[in-house]
Amino acid sequence: MRGRRPAVLLLAGALLMPGAAAAAPVDTTDRTIRDTDGDNLLEYAKGERLKVVGRRKRVAPPSRGSLINFLQLSDFQIVDEESPGRVEFLDSSQDASGPTKAAYRPMETLTTQVAEAMVRAIRGARSPLTGEPLDLTILTGDNADNQQYNEIRWFIDILDGGASVSPDSGVGTAVCPANPDSVYDGLRGGGTGGYYEPDSSEPGEDGDGYSPDREVNQSSAGVDVTVRDFTGLFERANEPFRSEGLGMPWYTAFGNHDALVQGNSPEAFGGPQGESGESFNPGYHGIVTGCAKPTQAATEGFFGDPTSARIVPPDEERCFLAKNTPVSGAPGPCAATSFIDEHFVTSGTPAGHGFLPTGELSPAQQEAGYGLPFSADANDDGYYSFSPRGGLRFIVLDTITDECGTILCSEGSIDDAQFLWMADQIERATSMRQYVIVFGHHTLRTIRLPSDDATEQPIHDGQRVNREDPSQPAGSSPAETLEELFCRSPNVIAHVAGHEHENYLRHHTCEREETSPTTGTADFWEVATAAHIDWPQQARMIELIRNPRGRGMWLALTLLDHAGPPEPVWDPASADVLTLASVARELAYNDFQNNRASRGDRDDRNVVVKIARRWPPPASG
């Protein structure tokens, strides 16, 4: 193990104590944010009380019975929008349906402020049912947008708090000087095939997808939208701010944007392909740390000819991060660190935020199998487990497809080593009288890619059939799926994920599924939560409660809006973090590539799921 890692124990079962006084309500049972009058502007709206899923019945608040209350955050995709390593030009067709859609978003320069606004909203959050504070936070991936060192540092500093976060990047040189007129060096305007210009809506100055005079400027909801101007927005968004921090333990999972260029390309690093380890691609790193930002479609690989580019100040801190093992020869700080290593450079808790290797835990924790196992460390993967309290085990997966055989590897897979580890974890939990909640970036229906790494075979898909749309494939591997493993494991309660940028809830009824070959007696729930980079920019509180009127349990799911107000009052001279986050939410709502249905249906939002299992967990056998 690398010597920089402190020998700090992961304390299984340690929870934060409730505070002395409850904070003001911040969740969407009290109030939420939406467009109440159809003018494409957002307002505060009436909250949605918790209800039993599938019924109209509301839930009476119990006075006790909370077993754990935690927060899921997902898909912040913190963006260095000035980076030459981005591929906005792949989205220049303004095609809202292609495989490279959303390579550009009008609100991407505001992602650090959205993250900070969410942190500020949840610091005092309590359960609307039991009044209990949050015990911990789990992030289900895509914390960074482009695998870059500076993006993940901004994110860690925002969650830890107490740091000055400067979203601007680039250091001017004699060869590639900084723009003397603006701190912003990203793309803007340009008319046909162009980008958002917050300083003007004149014809030819806004990108055609954001111009109010374009008749086809529509959101995916099929209504005409207008993306408002906010003069001086890009410059203000690049000013530094002070982060407040979560103030609670936080854990994280790999997302495809954390480990792949723009969430798709594995070409920044080769391998590990068994024992060879990761090796960096000097061409890709030369582009991302350089000063030539490509502006035309690629002719080979992910990037175009750098001679057709705009000049931006270079920055070695834009280098691409390896997943686990530092790669000698990579530029700047990336030669001595990795995504996992950076989670040990933190003022937050716990050490490594979940990535602490099993061998560095206490003997009792090693015996229980917690931490990041040897199989993950050897393969440069990032899966692990821990116990947040007695009777519960959290399993955090690494669903990234590092080598899919094409340049688009955004969807997920599970290799055989990880699958066998996960099955063993579930068996250990059964013997220790623990229920299991599984976390990962990809939903089950998006864990379906092959791998061209022979050492990973067989690959395990999430499920065999896409039950929401049987015409679409959900996987092709003959090996056992995650759904089948969970269905034969009565102690698995839920699978919690992100990736699809949509709030939804699904009950996997297992042996009652006509297409499932599983013959077990279990069922489980899949909880997917929307993204912070896109509308509706929400988080989800998840609380497991002992049913005060029976022998079962409740899983209470409550959405939270970030602290930015619904309609920004814009003054570039005084706009603060929350105002900028408010602008980001409005732009996300009116982005013509946006899916306004991402908020989910009523039964995907503030609901209580009845779990037909008793507490404490039964003894095995």
C-alpha positions in Angstrom: 0.0 0.0 0.0 1.1 3.5 -0.6 2.8 5.2 2.4 0.7 8.4 2.0 -2.4 6.6 3.3 -2.8 7.1 7.1 -3.4 4.0 9.2 -6.9 5.2 10.4 -9.5 2.6 11.2 -12.9 2.6 9.5 -15.3 2.7 12.5 -18.2 0.3 11.6 -21.4 1.3 13.4 -20.3 4.8 14.4 -23.1 7.3 13.8 -23.4 11.1 14.4 -25.4 12.1 17.4 -28.6 14.2 17.0 -28.1 17.9 17.3 -29.7 19.9 20.1 -32.2 21.6 18.0 -34.0 20.8 14.7 -33.3 23.0 11.7 -36.0 24.6 9.6 -37.6 22.3 7.0 -35.5 22.0 3.8 -37.0 18.9 2.2 -39.8 18.7 -0.5 -42.4 17.5 1.9 -42.5 21.1 3.1 -42.2 22.9 -0.2 -40.6 22.2 -3.6 -39.6 24.1 -6.7 -41.4 23.9 -10.1 -43.0 25.9 -12.9 -46.5 26.5 -11.5 -47.9 28.7 -14.3 -46.2 27.5 -17.5 -44.0 30.5 -18.1 -40.7 28.5 -18.0 -39.7 30.3 -14.8 -39.6 28.4 -11.5 -41.4 29.2 -8.2 -41.9 27.7 -4.8 -44.7 25.2 -4.8 -46.6 23.2 -2.3 -44.7 20.2 -0.9 -45.6 16.6 -1.3 -46.2 14.7 1.9 -44.8 11.2 2.3 -47.3 8.5 1.1 -47.3 4.7 0.9 -46.1 3.8 -2.6 -49.0 2.8 -4.8 -51.6 4.2 -2.5 -53.1 7.5 -1.6 -52.6 6.9 2.1 -50.3 9.4 3.8 -47.9 8.2 6.6 -48.4 9.4 10.1 -45.1 10.4 11.6 -43.8 7.9 14.2 -42.1 9.3 17.3 -39.3 6.7 17.2 -38.0 3.7 15.3 -35.3 5.2 13.0 -32.6 2.6 12.2 -30.5 4.8 10.0 -31.1 8.1 8.0 -28.7 8.8 5.2 -28.4 11.0 2.1 -27.8 10.0 -1.5 -26.1 12.5 -3.8 -25.5 11.7 -7.4 -24.2 13.1 -10.7 -22.8 16.5 -9.8 -20.4 16.2 -12.8 -18.3 19.1 -11.6 -17.1 20.7 -14.9 -13.9 22.6 -15.8 -15.7 24.1 -18.8 -12.4 25.8 -20.0 -10.6 22.5 -20.4 -9.2 21.6 -23.9 -10.0 18.0 -22.9 -13.8 18.5 -23.3 -15.7 17.6 -26.4 -18.5 20.2 -26.7 -18.0 20.1 -30.4 -19.5 16.6 -30.6 -22.8 18.3 -29.5 -22.6 21.1 -32.0 -25.3 19.5 -34.2 -27.8 20.4 -31.4 -29.1 16.9 -31.7 -31.1 16.1 -28.5 -31.2 12.4 -29.1 -27.7 11.3 -30.3 -25.2 9.3 -28.3 -23.1 12.5 -27.6 -26.0 14.7 -26.6 -25.3 16.9 -23.5 -21.6 17.0 -24.3 -22.4 20.7 -23.8 -24.9 22.3 -21.3 -25.6 26.0 -20.9 -25.3 25.6 -17.1 -22.1 23.6 -16.9 -20.0 26.6 -15.7 -22.1 26.7 -12.6 -21.6 23.1 -11.3 -19.4 24.0 -8.3 -22.0 26.5 -7.1 -24.8 23.9 -7.4 -22.7 21.4 -5.3 -22.1 24.1 -2.7 -25.8 25.0 -2.6 -26.8 21.4 -2.0 -24.3 21.0 0.8 -25.7 24.1 2.4 -29.3 22.8 2.1 -28.6 19.5 3.8 -26.4 20.6 6.7 -29.5 20.9 9.0 -31.8 18.4 7.3 -33.8 16.0 9.4 -36.2 13.2 8.6 -39.8 14.5 8.0 -41.0 11.3 9.8 -38.9 10.8 12.8 -37.0 14.1 13.1 -33.7 12.3 13.1 -30.6 14.1 11.5 -28.6 12.6 8.7 -26.1 10.0 9.8 -23.9 10.0 6.7 -23.9 10.7 2.9 -23.2 8.3 0.0 -22.4 9.6 -3.4 -23.3 7.3 -6.3 -20.8 8.6 -8.8 -20.1 11.2 -11.5 -18.6 13.6 -9.0 -16.3 15.0 -11.7 -17.3 15.4 -15.3 -14.1 14.6 -17.2 -11.8 12.5 -15.1 -9.7 15.6 -14.3 -7.6 16.2 -11.2 -8.8 19.8 -10.7 -12.5 18.7 -11.0 -12.2 16.1 -8.3 -10.2 18.4 -6.0 -13.0 21.1 -6.3 -15.5 18.4 -5.4 -13.6 17.0 -2.4 -13.0 20.5 -1.1 -16.7 21.4 -1.4 -17.8 18.3 0.6 -15.1 18.7 3.2 -15.6 22.4 3.7 -13.3 25.2 5.0 -11.6 25.6 1.6 -11.4 28.4 -0.9 -12.8 26.9 -4.1 -11.7 28.7 -7.3 -13.7 27.3 -10.3 -11.4 29.1 -12.8 -8.6 27.1 -14.4 -5.7 27.9 -16.7 -2.4 29.7 -16.1 -1.4 32.3 -18.7 2.0 31.9 -20.4 3.8 33.9 -23.0 2.9 31.4 -25.6 -0.7 31.0 -24.5 -1.7 34.1 -22.6 -4.8 34.6 -20.5 -7.6 36.7 -21.9 -7.1 40.2 -20.4 -10.8 41.0 -20.8 -12.4 38.0 -19.0 -11.6 35.3 -16.5 -13.8 33.0 -18.6 -12.1 31.1 -21.4 -14.8 28.6 -22.3 -17.1 28.4 -25.3 -19.9 30.9 -25.8 -22.2 32.1 -28.6 -21.5 31.4 -32.2 -24.8 31.1 -33.9 -25.5 28.0 -35.9 -24.1 25.0 -34.0 -22.9 27.3 -31.3 -23.4 27.7 -27.5 -25.2 29.8 -24.9 -24.3 33.5 -24.7 -25.6 34.9 -21.4 -24.6 38.5 -22.4 -26.8 38.7 -25.5 -29.7 37.1 -27.3 -29.2 39.0 -30.6 -29.5 36.8 -33.7 -26.2 35.2 -34.6 -24.7 35.8 -31.1 -26.5 33.1 -29.2 -26.1 29.5 -30.2 -29.1 28.5 -32.3 -30.3 26.1 -29.6 -30.6 29.0 -27.1 -31.8 31.8 -29.3 -35.4 33.0 -28.6 -36.0 33.7 -32.3 -35.6 30.0 -33.2 -39.0 28.3 -33.7 -37.7 24.8 -33.1 -36.2 25.8 -29.7 -38.1 23.3 -27.6 -37.5 21.3 -24.5 -38.0 17.5 -24.5 -41.4 18.2 -22.9 -42.5 19.6 -26.3 -43.1 23.3 -25.2 -41.4 26.5 -26.5 -38.8 27.7 -24.1 -36.6 30.8 -23.7 -33.2 30.7 -22.2 -32.9 34.0 -20.4 -29.8 36.3 -20.5 -27.7 36.9 -17.3 -25.1 39.5 -18.2 -21.7 38.8 -16.8 -22.7 35.2 -15.7 -19.7 33.3 -16.9 -17.2 35.8 -15.3 -19.0 35.8 -12.0 -19.2 32.0 -12.0 -15.4 31.8 -12.1 -14.9 33.8 -8.9 -13.7 31.9 -5.8 -16.0 31.1 -2.8 -15.6 29.5 0.6 -17.0 26.0 1.1 -19.0 25.1 4.2 -18.8 21.3 4.1 -21.2 18.5 4.8 -20.4 18.1 8.5 -20.9 14.4 8.4 -19.1 11.2 7.2 -19.3 10.8 3.4 -18.6 7.8 1.1 -18.3 7.7 -2.6 -18.6 5.4 -5.6 -17.0 5.5 -9.1 -19.1 7.0 -11.9 -18.3 6.7 -15.6 -17.4 10.5 -15.7 -15.0 10.0 -12.8 -13.0 7.3 -14.7 -13.5 8.0 -18.4 -13.0 11.0 -20.6 -16.3 12.9 -20.7 -17.8 9.7 -19.2 -17.3 7.7 -22.4 -13.7 7.2 -23.6 -11.3 4.9 -21.8 -8.4 6.1 -23.9 -6.7 8.4 -21.4 -5.3 5.3 -19.8 -4.7 1.8 -21.2 -5.3 -1.3 -19.0 -5.1 -2.6 -16.5 -5.6 -5.8 -18.6 -4.7 -8.1 -15.8 -1.3 -7.5 -14.1 0.1 -4.9 -16.6 -1.3 -1.9 -14.7 -2.6 1.4 -16.2 -0.5 3.3 -18.7 -1.2 6.9 -19.7 -1.9 8.2 -23.2 0.5 11.1 -23.8 -1.6 12.4 -26.7 -4.7 12.8 -24.6 -2.8 14.3 -21.7 -1.0 16.7 -24.0 -4.4 18.0 -25.2 -6.1 18.3 -21.8 -3.1 20.1 -20.1 -2.3 22.2 -23.2 -3.8 25.4 -24.6 -5.5 24.3 -27.9 -9.2 23.7 -27.3 -10.6 21.8 -30.2 -13.7 23.3 -31.9 -14.5 20.9 -34.7 -15.7 17.3 -34.9 -13.2 14.5 -34.3 -11.6 12.7 -37.2 -9.9 10.1 -35.0 -10.6 9.1 -31.4 -12.4 11.6 -29.2 -10.6 14.8 -30.2 -10.3 16.7 -33.5 -7.3 18.4 -35.1 -5.9 20.8 -32.4 -4.9 23.2 -35.2 -8.6 24.0 -35.5 -8.9 25.3 -32.0 -9.2 28.3 -29.8 -6.4 29.2 -27.5 -6.9 29.0 -23.7 -4.4 29.2 -20.9 -2.9 25.8 -20.1 -3.0 24.0 -16.8 -1.3 20.9 -15.6 -4.0 20.4 -12.9 -6.4 19.5 -15.7 -4.5 16.2 -16.1 -6.6 13.0 -16.3 -6.6 10.9 -13.1 -5.9 7.1 -13.1 -8.4 5.2 -11.0 -6.2 3.7 -8.3 -2.4 3.5 -9.1 -0.4 6.7 -9.9 1.1 6.4 -13.4 4.7 7.5 -13.7 5.1 9.9 -16.6 1.7 11.4 -16.5 1.8 15.2 -16.4 1.6 17.5 -13.3 0.1 16.1 -10.1 -1.4 13.0 -11.9 2.1 11.4 -11.9 1.9 10.9 -8.2 -1.8 10.4 -7.4 -5.1 8.8 -8.5 -8.8 9.2 -8.0 -8.7 6.9 -5.0 -5.5 8.5 -3.6 -7.2 11.9 -3.7 -9.9 10.7 -1.3 -7.2 10.3 1.4 -6.2 14.0 0.9 -9.2 15.3 2.9 -10.3 17.0 6.0 -13.5 15.0 6.1 -14.3 11.5 7.5 -13.8 8.6 7.2 -10.3 8.2 5.9 -10.4 7.5 2.2 -14.2 7.9 2.1 -14.8 4.2 1.7 -11.6 3.3 -0.2 -9.5 2.2 2.9 -8.1 -1.3 2.1 -9.3 -4.2 4.1 -5.7 -4.9 5.3 -5.6 -1.5 7.1 -8.7 -2.1 9.2 -8.9 -3.6 12.7 -8.8 -7.5 13.0 -12.5 -7.6 13.7 -13.3 -5.5 10.6 -11.0 -7.7 8.5 -12.7 -10.8 9.7 -16.1 -9.3 8.7 -14.7 -8.5 5.3 -15.1 -4.7 5.3 -13.1 -2.2 3.3 -11.7 -2.3 -0.2 -10.6 -5.9 -0.9 -7.3 -7.1 -2.4 -9.1 -8.1 -5.6 -10.2 -4.5 -6.2 -6.8 -3.0 -5.3 -5.0 -5.4 -7.6 -7.3 -4.6 -10.6 -7.4 -0.8 -10.0 -11.0 -1.0 -9.1 -12.9 0.8 -6.3 -15.5 -1.5 -4.6 -15.8 -1.9 -0.9 -18.2 -2.5 2.1 -18.8 -1.2 5.5 -21.3 -1.4 8.4 -23.0 2.0 9.2 -24.6 0.4 12.3 -25.3 -3.0 13.8 -27.6 -5.1 11.6 -26.7 -3.4 8.4 -24.0 -3.8 5.7 -23.6 -1.3 2.8 -21.9 -2.7 -0.3 -20.5 -0.1 -2.7 -19.9 -1.3 -6.3 -17.5 -0.1 -9.1 -19.7 -0.5 -12.2 -17.3 1.3 -14.6 -16.5 -0.5 -17.9 -12.9 0.3 -18.4 -12.5 -1.6 -21.7 -15.7 -2.1 -23.7 -14.1 -2.5 -27.2 -15.4 0.9 -28.5 -14.9 4.6 -27.7 -18.3 4.8 -25.9 -18.1 3.0 -22.6 -20.6 5.0 -20.6 -22.7 2.2 -19.4 -21.8 -0.3 -16.8 -20.6 -3.9 -16.1 -19.5 -6.1 -13.2 -16.5 -8.4 -13.7 -16.3 -11.8 -12.2 -13.9 -11.0 -9.4 -16.2 -8.2 -8.2 -19.3 -10.4 -8.6 -17.8 -13.2 -6.5 -16.7 -10.7 -3.8 -20.3 -9.3 -3.7 -21.8 -12.7 -3.4 -19.4 -13.5 -0.5 -20.3 -10.1 1.1 -24.0 -11.0 1.1 -23.3 -14.5 2.6 -21.1 -12.8 5.3 -24.0 -10.4 6.0 -26.4 -13.3 6.4 -24.2 -15.1 8.9 -23.7 -11.8 10.9 -27.5 -11.1 10.9 -27.2 -8.0 8.7 -29.5 -6.6 6.0 -27.8 -5.3 2.9 -28.2 -2.2 0.8 -26.1 -2.1 -2.4 -24.9 1.2 -4.0 -23.4 1.8 -7.4 -23.5 4.4 -10.1 -25.3 2.5 -12.8 -28.9 1.3 -12.5 -29.5 -2.4 -13.1 -30.9 -1.8 -16.6 -27.7 0.1 -17.6 -25.3 -2.5 -16.4 -25.0 -4.3 -19.7 -21.7 -3.6 -21.5 -19.2 -6.3 -22.6 -15.5 -6.1 -21.7 -12.5 -6.9 -23.9 -10.4 -7.7 -20.9 -10.0 -11.5 -20.8 -9.1 -11.4 -17.1 -12.5 -10.0 -16.2 -14.6 -12.8 -17.7 -17.4 -13.7 -17.3 -19.1 -10.3 -17.2 -22.2 -10.0 -15.2 -25.1 -7.8 -16.4 -27.6 -6.0 -14.2 -30.6 -7.9 -15.6 -31.5 -10.0 -18.6 -34.6 -8.0 -19.7 -35.3 -4.3 -19.7 -38.7 -4.7 -18.0 -39.7 -1.1 -18.6 -39.1 -1.5 -22.4 -38.7 -5.2 -23.4 -37.7 -4.1 -26.9 -34.5 -2.7 -25.5 -31.6 -4.9 -24.4 -30.7 -5.1 -20.8 -27.7 -7.4 -21.2 -26.4 -10.3 -23.2 -24.0 -12.2 -20.9 -25.2 -15.7 -19.9 -23.6 -15.3 -16.5 -25.7 -14.7 -13.4 -27.1 -11.2 -13.2 -27.1 -8.8 -10.2 -30.9 -9.0 -10.2 -30.7 -12.8 -9.9 -28.1 -12.6 -7.1 -30.3 -10.1 -5.2 -33.4 -12.1 -5.7 -31.9 -15.2 -4.2 -30.6 -13.2 -1.2 -33.4 -12.5 1.3 -31.3 -10.0 3.2 -30.9 -7.6 0.3 -33.3 -4.7 0.8 -32.4 -2.2 -2.0 -30.1 -1.2 -4.8 -29.4 2.6 -4.9 -28.0 4.2 -8.1 -27.8 7.3 -10.3 -26.5 7.6 -13.9 -29.9 8.0 -15.7 -30.4 11.5 -14.3 -34.0 10.6 -13.3 -35.9 10.0 -10.1 -37.5 6.6 -10.2 -38.4 3.7 -7.9 -38.9 0.1 -9.0 -40.0 -3.0 -7.1 -38.2 -6.1 -8.2 -40.7 -8.9 -7.2 -38.3 -11.6 -8.3 -40.0 -15.0 -8.6 -43.2 -13.1 -9.6 -41.4 -11.6 -12.6 -42.4 -13.7 -15.6 -39.1 -13.3 -17.3 -36.9 -14.1 -14.3 -35.5 -17.6 -13.9 -35.0 -16.9 -10.2 -36.7 -19.4 -7.8 -35.9 -17.6 -4.5 -38.3 -16.0 -2.2 -36.8 -12.5 -1.9 -37.7 -9.2 -3.4 -36.0 -5.8 -3.4 -36.4 -2.2 -4.4 -34.3 -0.2 -6.8 -33.9 3.5 -6.0 -32.6 5.8 -8.8 -32.1 9.5 -8.1 -31.8 12.5 -10.5 -28.6 14.4 -11.3 -27.3 17.7 -9.9 -26.0 18.8 -13.3 -29.5 18.5 -14.9 -33.0 19.4 -13.9 -34.3 18.9 -11.2 -30.9 19.1 -9.3 -32.2 17.1 -6.3 -30.8 14.8 -3.6 -32.6 12.0 -1.8 -32.9 11.3 1.9 -33.3 7.5 2.6 -34.4 6.4 6.1 -34.9 2.8 7.3 -37.5 2.8 10.1 -38.8 0.0 12.3 -42.6 -0.1 11.7 -44.1 1.1 15.0 -47.4 -0.8 14.2 -46.0 -4.1 13.0 -43.1 -6.4 12.6 -41.8 -5.1 9.3 -39.8 -2.0 8.3 -40.3 1.2 6.3 -38.0 2.7 3.7 -38.8 6.4 3.6 -37.6 8.3 0.5 -37.6 12.1 0.6 -36.3 14.5 -2.1 -34.4 17.7 -1.3 -33.9 20.8 -3.4 -30.6 22.7 -3.1 -30.6 26.0 -1.3 -30.7 28.3 -4.4 -34.0 30.2 -4.6 -36.3 29.3 -7.4 -36.1 32.5 -9.4 -32.8 34.4 -9.4 -32.6 38.1 -8.8 -29.7 38.9 -11.0 -27.0 41.5 -10.4 -23.5 40.4 -11.5 -21.8 42.6 -9.0 -23.4 41.0 -6.0 -24.5 37.5 -7.2 -23.5 35.0 -4.6 -23.2 31.2 -4.6 -26.9 30.6 -4.1 -27.9 33.1 -6.8 -25.5 31.3 -9.2 -27.0 27.9 -8.3 -30.5 29.4 -8.8 -29.5 30.5 -12.3 -28.1 26.9 -13.0 -31.4 25.4 -12.0 -33.4 27.7 -14.3 -31.0 27.0 -17.2 -31.3 23.3 -16.6 -35.0 23.5 -16.7 -35.0 25.4 -20.0 -32.1 23.6 -21.7 -33.6 22.3 -25.0 -31.9 18.9 -24.4 -33.4 18.7 -20.9 -36.0 16.0 -20.0 -38.5 17.7 -17.7 -39.9 14.3 -16.8 -36.6 13.6 -14.9 -38.4 14.8 -11.7 -40.3 11.4 -11.8 -43.9 10.5 -11.2 -45.6 11.0 -7.8 -44.6 7.4 -6.7 -41.0 8.1 -7.6 -40.6 11.0 -5.2 -41.7 11.3 -1.6 -42.9 7.8 -0.6 -42.7 5.1 2.0 -41.9 1.6 0.9 -43.1 -1.2 3.2 -40.4 -3.9 3.7 -41.8 -7.2 4.7 -38.8 -8.1 6.9 -38.5 -7.9 10.6 -35.9 -6.1 12.8 -33.5 -7.2 14.0 -32.4 -9.4 11.1 -33.0 -13.2 11.8 -30.2 -15.6 12.5 -28.9 -17.5 9.4 -30.1 -21.0 8.8 
